[in-house]
Amino acid sequence: MQHPLRCRCGTVSGWVKEPRSANRVVCYCKDCQAFAYFLGQENQILDERGGSDVIQILPQNLSFTQGIESLKCMRLTEKGMLRWYASCCNTPIGNTLANYKVSFIGLVHSCLENSDTPLQDSFGPVRAWVNTRGAKGDPKPKSSGTGTIILWFVTTILRARIDGGYRQTPLFLAGKGTPIVTPRVLSTAERADVMAR
């Protein structure tokens, strides 16, 4: 089974294979919220409490069929996560660590939504709610499912490290381990602006 991936304008498209092996979480962290505001897509990405629905998969299960040249990457800080998006329409794609050997990408739900295959059908229900202190309003949502995330990371990422699956990623150059595009690091002023919003 595969689930389609597509940016809003259709320039970037691809597939997620083995969607049932994914882990689905809602993250309320300020950095995920800042990414949404950086893209000007907060209304499409964030729920009413500022949460992002994130599908965690192995990069080896992600493939692009067109538009990979339209991908861009940004970082909120010099050492922050790599946050990938389609530059054609500012659709978020997902978040990775800078070290490709830690083999995971958290795909943002808005690049996976389509009328034919609901997220629930492909990826199952949300299994965890994390970083809830960053949620808007009070009372804050209750954090839950942290153990599920840890177990998924340990078993899935460790397996990819052992069997070499971490090397199969469309977002890093083969043999070099560097991103396929140079990340844009926000200036202090730019970061302060998106964090304030």
C-alpha positions, -999 to +999 in steps of 0.1 A: +000+000+000+011+035-008-002+069+002+002+099-021+021+130-012+015+163-030+021+200-025-009+223-027-002+234-063+008+199-076+044+208-086+058+184-060+044+149-057+054+114-046+045+085-024+048+071+011+051+034+011+043+011+040+021+038+057+010+014+084+046+014+097+044+051+105+039+067+138+014+095+140+016+123+166+003+158+173+031+182+182+024+215+199+060+228+201+068+264+194+092+255+167+066+236+147+043+266+151+070+290+140+076+268+108+039+272+100+041+310+104+073+311+084+055+295+055+024+317+059+004+285+062-006+285+099-043+281+091-037+251+069-012+234+092-021+241+128-051+230+147-070+254+170-045+248+198-015+252+176-008+215+171+007+200+139-004+165+128+029+148+120+034+114+104+068+099+113+083+076+087+116+062+076+130+083+047+135+051+027+097+049+025+095+084+009+099+089-029+093+119-051+079+114-086+082+150-097+092+184-084+121+175-061+140+205-076+113+227-060+122+215-024+137+240-001+150+236+034+151+260+064+164+260+100+151+282+128+187+281+143+221+269+132+216+236+150+178+233+145+159+206+126+159+207+088+124+218+078+115+209+042+089+226+021+078+230-015+090+265-026+064+267-053+035+271-029+050+269+006+035+236+014+054+220+043+068+185+036+085+175+068+112+177+094+145+158+096+176+159+118+207+172+101+224+138+107+209+115+080+220+085+100+192+092+124+168+079+098+134+096+102+112+123+087+082+138+103+058+145+074+034+174+080-002+163+074-010+190+048+012+174+021-006+141+026-042+151+026-064+141-003-100+133-009-094+097-020-074+084+010-080+099+045-050+100+068-068+077+093-072+050+066-035+050+057-017+059+089-041+050+116-051+072+146-029+097+164-009+078+189+007+106+209+003+143+219+036+159+227+051+193+238+017+203+251+031+231+271+034+250+238-004+246+231-025+278+229-050+284+256-057+268+289-060+242+302-032+226+282-039+193+264-025+163+283+007+148+270+003+111+262+019+084+242+055+093+248+064+057+254+049+048+220+072+074+203+103+062+221+095+026+212+089+035+175+122+055+174+143+028+191+130-001+170+125+016+136+155+038+135+178+013+150+168-013+124+175+012+096+209+019+111+218-018+114+205-029+079+218+002+061+183+015+052+193+050+065+214+055+034+182+054+013+169+089+015+158+114-012+167+144+009+204+138+014+232+133-012+243+097-014+277+090+000+280+125+014+252+127+039+246+164+032+211+179+024+203+180-014+198+218-009+216+242+013+194+250+043+184+286+049+191+296+085+168+323+098+185+354+112+179+363+148+154+390+137+136+366+114+134+339+141+121+364+167+094+375+142+080+341+136+083+330+172+064+362+183+036+354+158 
